[in-house]
Amino acid sequence: MTTVAMTTTAARTPVPRSGVVALAAAIIATVAVIATPGRSNAAAAAEPPIDESAVGRFVALALECVHREYPNKISHTLASDADAKPPRQLTPAFYGCYDWHSAVHGHWLLARAAHLYPNASFAPAARAALAKSLTAGNIAVEAAYLRTTGRASFERPYGLAWLLQLMTELRTWEDPQAQAWVATLQPLEQEAAVRIKQWLPKLNYPIRVGEHSQTAFAFGLIWDWAQVAADEAMIRLMNNRARAYYYADGLCPLAYEPSGEDFLSPCLAEADFMRRLLSQADFQSWLRNFLPGIPRNAQDFWLPAGIVTDRSDPKLAHIDGLNLSRAWMLEGMAGALGNDPRASALRAAARRHRDAALPAVTGEHYEGGHWLGTFALYLTTGAGLKKPAGR
């Protein structure tokens, strides 16, 4: 058997420079609203956090890519010549947005935006794109693809976790069409959950990197899904892995971050996962050992935002995603600390990272435009901050 990772590129029309400048200016204006000092995490999770036009810009990025097949980077195991097919045939629901996981979370973006802003001008187009992708026939092919011999590690854990996050959004959306999509997606949801349950008991060590294979970030998405889906077996497994991997950790080397191509923080993602499991008192104590250098006042310089040197480079552009994901992880940690004085430093650093990253989510370069909208919406709508309620 042969495993091949390949990128195919088709000509595309560049975004006009004037449009990019206008979009960046609009997002900068929105940052002032999002980054209001003293705004609590509870408020961020409960209210429509940003205006419809800002969300519409993120939706436009997803609509531009979820059914755009090329350029496309696939990690695909071939058993014979018969497996040499274009992405739209291999995975007909999630073939756009450059790669499978970005296509999946692009659909999450559309679902969340239409869910939170049902009367917005972009909602019909978001629903239409979801309906085009999430058909029974497409999902049957997707599930069969996952089950094929030689693909046990396909999109594990990042893409599978985002698939479950898409299901989390749909399950909590009290809408007949959304609930029909839940039923349609269940075979793929079950396949993703089974793969995670089979893998984790055999994984002796956590994966502490800043890219897709990191376990802590995926665990946060999986945990939130398990609460909504009421999957007690997954909840027990997550608790077990948290104890085995993370509970005894201390002195996380935050000063060594970021690596040059990170879009996730190994240290902050672990803390953002653990705050979901631990009581407030236990998390306060755990965090003192894990990140003892967090200031006890509203300083932000203790954690500088990452610097992006070339947004046309798909790997260097990861740093914009790092700043966005750091911002929501810091906010999640702050909310879990309650009145602990360290919370103000976490929120100050979150604002610094948010202010650095949101103006860059413009779509000027497809290298970032195909995925950064998801991270921007996850941050600005407070996804992951509220405790999910099961249906």
C-alpha positions in Angstrom: 0.0 0.0 0.0 1.1 3.5 -0.7 0.4 6.7 1.3 0.7 10.0 -0.6 0.2 13.6 0.5 -0.3 15.8 -2.5 -1.3 19.3 -3.3 -3.1 20.2 -6.6 -3.6 23.8 -7.6 -5.9 25.4 -10.1 -5.8 29.0 -11.2 -7.8 31.4 -9.0 -8.7 35.0 -9.2 -6.9 37.0 -6.5 -9.0 39.2 -4.1 -8.8 42.8 -5.2 -6.5 44.8 -3.0 -9.2 47.5 -2.4 -11.6 44.9 -1.1 -9.0 43.4 1.2 -8.2 46.8 2.7 -11.9 47.6 3.2 -12.4 44.2 4.8 -9.5 44.6 7.2 -10.7 48.1 8.2 -14.1 46.7 9.0 -12.7 43.9 11.1 -10.5 46.4 13.0 -13.6 48.4 13.8 -15.2 45.3 15.1 -12.3 44.5 17.4 -13.1 47.4 19.5 -16.5 45.9 20.3 -15.3 42.4 20.9 -12.4 43.5 23.1 -14.4 45.6 25.6 -12.5 45.7 28.9 -14.2 44.0 31.8 -16.6 42.0 29.5 -17.1 38.7 31.3 -16.7 35.3 29.7 -20.3 34.5 30.7 -21.5 37.5 28.8 -19.4 36.6 25.8 -21.0 33.2 25.7 -24.6 34.3 26.3 -25.1 37.3 24.0 -24.7 37.6 20.2 -21.1 38.8 20.7 -20.4 40.5 17.4 -22.6 42.3 14.8 -24.1 40.6 11.9 -21.8 42.2 9.3 -18.7 40.9 11.0 -20.1 37.4 11.2 -21.1 37.8 7.5 -17.5 38.4 6.6 -16.4 35.1 8.2 -19.3 33.3 6.6 -18.2 34.6 3.2 -14.8 33.0 3.7 -16.5 29.6 4.4 -19.0 29.9 1.5 -16.1 30.7 -0.8 -14.3 27.5 0.0 -16.6 24.7 1.2 -17.4 23.6 -2.4 -14.1 24.8 -3.9 -12.2 21.7 -4.8 -8.9 23.2 -5.8 -6.3 23.9 -4.6 -6.5 20.7 -2.5 -4.1 19.0 -0.2 -5.1 15.5 0.6 -3.6 12.8 2.8 -4.9 9.7 1.1 -3.9 6.0 1.4 -4.2 4.2 -1.9 -4.5 0.4 -2.1 -4.7 0.3 -5.9 -5.1 2.4 -9.0 -8.8 2.4 -8.3 -8.2 4.7 -5.3 -6.7 7.5 -7.5 -9.8 9.8 -7.6 -10.4 13.5 -7.2 -11.3 14.8 -3.7 -15.0 15.3 -4.6 -15.4 11.6 -5.2 -13.3 10.4 -2.3 -15.1 12.6 0.3 -18.1 14.2 -1.3 -19.3 16.1 1.7 -16.0 17.6 2.9 -13.8 18.0 -0.2 -13.4 21.8 -0.3 -11.4 24.4 1.8 -8.0 22.9 0.8 -8.2 19.9 3.1 -10.8 17.6 4.9 -10.6 19.1 8.4 -10.9 22.7 7.1 -13.9 21.6 5.1 -15.5 20.1 8.2 -14.9 23.1 10.4 -16.0 25.4 7.5 -19.3 23.7 7.7 -19.3 24.2 11.5 -18.8 27.9 10.9 -21.8 28.0 8.6 -23.9 26.0 11.1 -23.0 28.2 14.0 -23.5 31.4 12.2 -26.9 30.4 10.9 -27.8 29.1 14.4 -26.8 32.3 16.2 -28.0 34.7 13.5 -31.1 33.0 12.0 -32.5 36.2 10.4 -29.2 37.4 9.0 -28.8 38.1 5.3 -26.2 35.3 5.1 -28.3 32.6 6.8 -30.1 31.3 3.6 -26.8 30.9 1.8 -25.2 29.2 4.8 -28.2 26.8 5.0 -28.1 26.1 1.3 -24.4 25.2 1.4 -25.0 22.9 4.4 -27.9 21.2 2.6 -25.8 20.7 -0.5 -23.1 18.9 1.5 -25.0 17.0 4.2 -26.9 14.5 2.2 -27.4 10.9 3.0 -25.6 9.8 -0.1 -22.6 12.0 0.6 -22.3 10.9 4.2 -22.5 7.2 3.3 -19.5 7.7 1.1 -17.7 9.6 3.8 -18.3 6.9 6.4 -17.2 4.1 3.9 -14.0 6.1 3.2 -13.2 6.1 7.0 -13.9 2.4 7.3 -11.6 1.4 4.5 -8.5 -0.6 5.6 -5.4 1.5 5.9 -7.2 4.7 7.0 -7.2 4.1 10.8 -5.3 7.3 11.5 -7.2 9.5 9.0 -7.7 13.0 10.4 -7.0 11.8 13.9 -7.6 13.6 16.2 -8.0 17.1 14.8 -10.4 16.5 11.9 -12.5 13.9 13.8 -12.8 16.3 16.8 -14.1 19.1 14.5 -16.6 16.6 13.0 -17.9 16.0 16.5 -17.9 19.8 17.1 -20.1 20.2 14.0 -22.4 17.7 15.5 -22.4 19.6 18.8 -23.6 22.7 17.0 -26.3 20.9 15.1 -27.5 19.0 18.1 -28.0 22.2 20.1 -29.8 24.0 17.3 -33.5 23.7 17.8 -34.4 23.8 14.1 -36.1 21.0 12.1 -33.5 21.2 9.3 -30.6 21.1 11.7 -32.1 18.1 13.4 -32.5 16.4 10.0 -28.8 17.0 9.4 -28.0 15.4 12.8 -29.8 12.3 11.7 -28.0 12.3 8.4 -24.6 12.7 9.9 -24.9 10.1 12.7 -23.2 7.3 10.8 -20.1 9.5 10.4 -20.4 10.8 13.9 -20.5 7.2 15.2 -17.5 6.2 13.1 -15.5 9.2 14.4 -16.3 8.5 18.0 -15.5 4.7 17.7 -12.1 5.5 16.2 -11.3 7.8 19.1 -12.4 5.3 21.7 -10.3 2.6 20.0 -7.2 4.7 19.7 -6.9 6.5 23.1 -6.6 3.4 25.4 -3.6 2.4 23.3 -2.0 5.9 23.3 0.5 5.8 26.2 1.6 9.4 25.8 -0.1 12.7 25.0 0.8 14.5 21.8 2.2 17.9 22.8 2.7 19.7 19.5 1.3 23.0 18.1 -0.4 21.5 15.1 -3.1 19.0 14.1 -2.0 15.9 16.0 -2.1 17.7 19.4 -4.3 15.8 21.8 -5.3 18.5 24.3 -7.1 20.8 21.8 -9.0 17.9 20.3 -10.0 16.7 23.7 -11.6 20.0 24.4 -13.8 19.7 21.4 -14.5 16.0 22.1 -15.4 16.7 25.7 -18.0 19.4 24.7 -19.5 16.9 22.2 -19.7 14.1 24.7 -21.7 16.3 27.1 -24.2 17.2 24.4 -24.4 13.7 23.0 -24.6 12.2 26.5 -21.9 9.8 25.6 -20.9 8.5 29.1 -18.3 6.1 27.7 -16.5 9.0 26.0 -16.8 11.2 29.2 -15.2 8.4 31.2 -12.4 7.9 28.6 -11.7 11.7 28.6 -11.5 11.8 32.4 -9.2 8.7 32.3 -6.9 10.2 29.7 -6.8 13.5 31.6 -5.6 11.8 34.7 -3.0 9.8 32.8 -1.7 12.5 30.6 -2.1 15.8 32.3 -3.2 15.8 36.0 0.3 15.6 37.4 1.9 18.1 34.9 3.8 21.1 36.2 6.0 23.9 35.0 4.8 23.9 31.4 7.5 25.6 29.3 5.3 28.4 27.9 8.5 30.5 27.2 9.4 27.9 24.6 6.3 28.7 22.6 5.5 29.2 19.8 7.3 27.0 17.4 7.6 28.5 13.9 4.4 26.8 12.5 2.2 26.5 15.5 -1.5 27.3 15.4 -2.2 25.8 18.8 -0.4 26.3 22.1 0.5 23.1 23.8 0.5 24.7 27.3 -2.7 26.8 26.9 -4.6 24.0 25.1 -3.9 21.6 28.0 -5.1 24.2 30.5 -8.2 25.0 28.5 -9.0 21.3 28.4 -8.4 20.7 32.1 -10.6 23.7 33.1 -13.5 21.8 31.6 -13.0 18.8 33.9 -11.9 20.3 37.2 -13.8 22.2 39.8 -12.9 25.8 40.2 -10.8 25.2 43.3 -9.1 22.2 41.8 -8.3 24.1 38.6 -7.0 27.1 40.6 -4.6 24.7 42.4 -3.7 22.8 39.3 -2.9 25.9 37.3 -0.6 27.2 40.0 1.7 24.2 39.4 1.2 24.1 35.7 1.8 27.7 34.8 3.2 29.4 37.9 4.4 32.5 36.0 0.9 34.0 35.3 0.9 37.5 36.9 -1.7 38.4 39.5 -2.7 41.7 37.9 -3.9 42.9 34.5 -0.6 42.7 32.6 -0.5 41.5 29.0 3.2 41.6 28.2 3.9 38.3 29.9 2.6 36.5 26.8 3.4 38.4 23.6 1.3 37.7 20.5 2.9 35.7 17.7 4.4 37.6 14.7 3.4 36.5 11.2 6.1 37.3 8.6 4.4 36.0 5.4 0.6 35.3 5.2 1.0 33.9 1.7 2.9 30.9 3.2 0.4 28.3 4.4 2.6 27.2 7.3 3.8 30.7 8.4 0.2 31.8 8.4 -0.5 29.4 11.1 0.7 32.0 13.6 -2.5 34.0 13.0 -4.4 31.0 14.1 -2.2 30.6 17.1 -3.1 34.1 18.2 -6.8 33.4 17.7 -6.8 30.1 19.6 -4.6 31.5 22.4 -7.2 34.2 22.8 -10.1 31.8 23.3 -8.0 29.5 25.5 -7.0 32.4 27.8 -10.6 33.5 28.0 -11.7 30.0 28.9 -9.0 29.7 31.6 -10.0 33.1 33.0 -13.6 32.2 33.3 -12.8 28.9 35.1 -10.7 30.8 37.7 -13.6 32.9 39.0 -12.3 35.8 41.2 -8.8 34.5 41.2 -6.5 37.6 40.6 -4.7 35.7 37.8 -7.9 36.0 35.7 -7.2 39.6 34.9 -3.8 38.8 33.4 -5.3 36.0 31.3 -8.0 38.4 30.0 -5.5 41.1 29.2 -3.3 38.7 27.2 -6.4 37.4 25.4 -7.3 40.9 24.3 -3.7 41.4 23.1 -3.9 38.2 21.0 -7.3 39.0 19.7 -6.4 42.5 18.6 -3.3 41.1 16.8 -5.2 38.4 14.9 -8.7 39.5 13.9 -7.6 42.2 11.5 -5.7 39.5 9.5 -8.8 37.4 8.9 -9.5 39.0 5.5 -9.2 36.2 2.9 -6.5 38.1 1.0 -4.5 34.8 0.8 -6.3 31.5 0.4 -3.6 30.0 2.6 -5.3 31.5 5.6 -8.7 32.4 4.2 -9.8 28.8 3.9 -9.6 28.2 7.7 -9.0 31.3 9.8 -12.7 32.4 9.6 -13.5 29.3 11.7 -11.0 30.3 14.4 -12.3 33.9 14.3 -15.9 32.8 14.8 -15.0 30.3 17.5 -13.4 33.1 19.4 -15.8 35.9 18.8 -19.0 33.9 19.5 -17.6 32.4 22.7 -17.8 28.8 21.5 -16.5 26.5 24.2 -17.0 28.9 27.1 -20.4 27.8 28.2 -20.9 24.3 29.7 -22.8 22.4 26.9 -26.2 21.1 27.9 -27.2 17.7 26.7 -30.3 17.3 24.6 
